[in-house]
Each structure stands twice: as structure tokens, then as C-alpha cells.
Amino acid sequence: MKEIHELTSMDMVDSFIQQHKLTFLYVSRQECSVCHALLPKIRELLQPYPSIALGHIDANQVEEVASKFLIFTVPIMLVLVEQKEVVRSDRFVRLDRLAEQLEQIYSSYA
């Protein structure tokens, strides 16, 4: 199963993004049932992509994440390539479309 890095501060988030060429950030809240249901599916979706680092941020714990990434709802998934956002998918994510985007990004940058 894909390793999840729990990011508990903005310093950790910034450092995580800088350390990885391909970054997938999953932002959720503890009280969000959709967030809890979707995270295992995201881990499974990312399994074939070892170079994509998966970071999880609890927006209740790291409140600054909302303003830094302009987040208005959870869950939100951000894919960054070399610290630049290339994919943003929110609450009503289409996993098939996200899978296509990941494949395209991975074949271009990994």
C-alpha cells in the first residue's frame, strides 16, 4: 500500500513539496466522511506510481493550508510537479479522470 506522509505543519508541507519532484497532497478534515472514504481509493490509485509522494494534511490541524492553496472545500487533491500545481480535484472527484491525469503526468515527468 502507498505510504502516506502525515504533514502536521506548513513547514512540513513546504519541505515535503520541495523534497519531491512529483507530489500528491490530500487535504481533508476529521469530520468529513467523504474524506475518510476516498483516501484508501487514492492510495490504491497511486500504487503504480512510486515516484509520486503522497502527503496528507488535516485542515483542522494545519489551518494555514486553506489560504496557501486557496481551499474552500474538502477533500481536495493537489498534484504538483516541481512545486507547481498541475492538477486540482475537489470533493466530487472522478477517479477515472484523475487516473488519466496521473498517467499523463507520470509518463512526462517520472
GIGIRA-V387178 format. One record per helix or strand of 3 or more residues. SS is the DSSP state (H for helix, E for strand). FROM is the first residue (numbers start at 1). TO is the last residue. If there is no record, write none. Layout:
<<SS & FROM & TO> <SS & FROM & TO>>
This chain:
<<E & 4 & 7> <H & 10 & 19> <E & 22 & 28> <H & 33 & 46> <E & 52 & 58> <H & 64 & 68> <E & 76 & 81> <E & 84 & 89> <H & 95 & 109>>
